[in-house]
Amino acid sequence: MPIDVSRALAAEPRPARITWGHKDVQLYHLGLGAGANPDLRGAATDPDELRYTLESRLHVLPSFATVAGAGSPGVIGGLSLPGIDVDLASVLHGGQTIALHRPIPVEGEAVAATRIAAVYDKVKAAVLVVRTEVGDDEGPLWTNDAQIFVRGEGGFGGDRGPSARPAPPTGEPDRTVERAIREDQALLYRLSGDWNPLHADPEFAKLAGFDRPILHGLCTYGITLKAVVDTLLDGDVGRVRSYTTRFAGVVYPGETLRIRMWRGDGQVRVTVGAADRDDAPVLADTVVEHT
């Protein structure tokens, strides 16, 4: 089996020095559609959008943590950790969690230490939990957990992992917004560091079982968090404490996301569907914890 579970779990974290600046933050925000908010007239110059695009007013959406330092070591980098040797075409990003220890600065230099935190046996697939802990001279900044499904690598008799899922939100959502995905959205988003050819190369997409390239799940993840911050958190990125989701379906460039939000006690519950396909689920089990 190309996953050596014992070796993967015993390996020391792999450190990497990462840096980022305002251009990286601006490019990431533009990759999420900043400056084109359909809820705002003249969005490109609206003060609410300039917080994402103009260096003199810039703040950092917490989901930037998934690409800071050009995504190093990132999901793909996590697949090269000791004990892991898998075919990229068999890999699906199953879920993502970010825990913020303090707001992300516009300019930064930090050390990202990545390890395999868990390997679960789902019989038909293995699930890797790739954990990256990031800190600078002032202390911890954030922790990323990426859940990676590797098709065909289960059945090794290991721990099946947690199975409990939160109950879906009930009642009418407090807010519903729609976000159109441009045809070139994936091509722009990938410039932030996620170079998986699944999102650009039609031939590779066919090898992975899709009829054409799909949008990055982490792009949908960022678009959704921006919608929550802009509509229910007063535009204040510093209020976000953690953000978790399960990737439940694909999005194709050119489609429209329908994002439904429910307020709770210190949290926002979210569902995301593809409006063009009868609200086919895209993100599920999605929670933004906040102050």
N, C-alpha and C positions, 0 to 999 in steps of 0.2 A: 504494500500500500504506500502511495507517495506521501502520506502523512504519518510521520513517526510521532505518535502522541506523547510518549514519555520524553523524547528529546525536545519536542516543541515546548512543552510546559516547563521543563527544567532549564531551558536556555536563559541566560542573563539578558536583561533588556538591551536593545541595540540603540545607542544614543546617536543623535544627529543634530548638528547645530543648524538652526534655521533663522532666517532673517526675512523681514518684510518691510515695506514702506507704503506711503500713501498711494502710489501708482498701483500696487498690488491690490489694495483695498478697493480703490475705485474700479479697477478692471473686474474684480469679483462682483461688486454691486451692479455694474453694467451687465454682466453676464446673467444676473437675476432679473434684469428688466428695469433697473432703477432709471428714473427720468422718463418713464413711459407709463406711469400709474394712471389707469383709466378713470380713477375716482377724482382726479385733479385736473382742472382745466390749465393748460399750459404747463404740464407736469415737468418738463425739462428745466424750467426756471423757477418752479414753485419752491419756496423755502423748505418745505417738508422733504422734497426730493434732493435738494442741493446738499442736505446732510449726508447723502450717500455718494455724491458725485463731485463736489467742489472741495478742494483740499483745505481751504481756509475755514470750512464749517464741518469738516468730516468727523463722523463717528463710525464705529465698526460694528456691523451686524455680527452677533456672536457665532453664527454658523460659518463665518470666515475661518474659524478654527479648523475646519475640515480641509482647507487648502493653504493655510499659512505656511510660508516657506516653500511655495510651489507644490504643496501637497506632500512634502517629504516628511516621514517615509510613506505615509498614505496607505490606502488599501492595497494597491498593487505592490508597493514596497513590502507590506506585511506578508505577502505571499512568498517572499524570498528569505524569510526568517528561518533559523535552523529547524529542521524536521518537517518543513513544508516544501513540497515540490509538486505543483499541480498545474494543469493546463488552464490558461486564462479563459479559454472559451467555455469551460465548465463552471465558471465562477459567477455567482450572482450576489449582489449586495443586498442582504436581507433586512438590515436595520441599522440605526445609528443613534447614539446617545452622546450628548455633550454636557458636561458639568462645568460651569464657569466658577472659578475661584475669585476672580475680580475682572473688571472690564478689560477688554483687549485694547492695547494702545495702537494708535495709528502707525507708529514706527516701532519696530521691535527686533530684538535679538534674543533667542532663547535656545534651550536644549530640549529636544523631543526624544523621549525614551520609549521605544516600542517593544512590546512583547506579546506572545500568545497567552492570554489570560485564561482561556478555557477552550476545550475541544469537545463538542457534543456529537453524539451518534444519533442521527435521525433516520437510520436504516437505509434510506435511499440517497442520503446526502450526509456529509459531515458539516458541522457549523463551527467555524473558527471565530472566537472573540479576540479581535486585534485591539489591544489597548495601548494608547499613546498618552503619556503624561508629559505635560509641557510646563516648564518654569524658566524664569529669568533670574537675575541677580536679586530681585525683590521677593522671590518666592514662587509658589505654584500659580499658574495662569489658568490652565484648563486641563480636563481629561476627556479624551475621545475614546469611545468604544464602538467599533464597527463589527457588526455581525455578518460574517461572510459564509454563504452557502456554497459548498463544493459538491456539485452533482456527481453521483456515482461513487463517492468515497465513504459512505456510511456502512453499517453492518459489521463493525469491528468489535461490538460488544461493550461499548463505552457508555458513559453517563448520557442519558437522553437530554439532560438539561431542564431548565424550568419550562413548564407548559401552561401555567396560569396566565390568562390575558385579562386586561381590564374590561369590564362591561362597557358596551358602546354607550355613548351619550344619548340621553333621551330628551324628548320635548323639542320645541322649536329652537334653532340656533339663535344666539344673540346677534350674530352678524354672518352674512354670506357675501362673499366677494368672488368675482371671476377674474382670472388672469390669463390673457392670451399668450401662447408660446409662439414666438416667431419661428419661421422656417430655419433661420440660421442660429437659433438660440444655443444649440449644443456646440456649434462650431466656435462661438464666442466664449461660452462657459469653459470649454476645455483649455483655453489659453491660461486659465488660472492653475493648471497643473495636472488635471486628470486626463491623461492621454490615451485612455482605453479606446482602441479602435472601434469598439462596439457602438460608439456614439458618432462616428464619422464615416466609417468604411462599410459600404453596402455588402461587400463580399464577406467581411468578418461577421457582420450582423447575421447573415444567412447561416454561417457556421454555428453561431450561438442560438439559432432557432427563431430569428426574427426576420420578417420580410424586408425590413429597412432599418437604418440606425435609429436608436431610441434616445430620448433625453436622459441625461445623468439623473439618477435618483437623488443625488445630493444637490442638483440644481433645483429640483422640485422642493426639496427640503429647505433650501435657502429662500426660495420664493414664498413658501408658506410661512416661515418665521417672519419675514419682512411684512407680510400681510397682517399677522397677529400683532406685531409691534406697532405698525402704523394705525391700526384700527382699534385695538383694545388696550394697548399699553402706553398711550399718549405719545407715541413716537420715541420713547425712551429705551434705548438698547440696554442701558445699565440695569434695568429692572429684571432682565432674564437671568435666571439662576441655573436652569437646566432645560434641555430640550431633547425629547426622545421620539422616535417613530419606528414603525415597521413598514417596509416597502412592500405594498400589497399588489401592485400592478405597474404596467409601463405607461409612459407618456411618449407620444410621437410629436416631433416638431410640427407646428401648425395647428395643434389642438388647443383647447381652452380648459384650464383648471377651474373647478368650482370648489371653493374653500369655505367650509362651514365651521363656525367657532361657537363654543359654549363657555361662558364664564363660570368659574368655580371659586372655591376658597383658596386663594394663592396659586391658582392654576387656570389655564385655558385648555379645554379639550378641543381637538380638531379632527375633522375628516376631510379628505381631499379626493375628489373624483374627476374623471374625464367627462366634461359636460357633453362632448360630441359623441360619446358612446354610452348614453343613458346613465351617466354618473358611475361608470365602472370604477371600482376602488383603485386608488393610486397610493395614498398614504393611510395607514390605519394605526390604532393604538397610539395616537399622537398626543403628547402632553407638553405644554410649555409651563414650567414652574417659574413663578416670578414673585417679586416683592410688591 
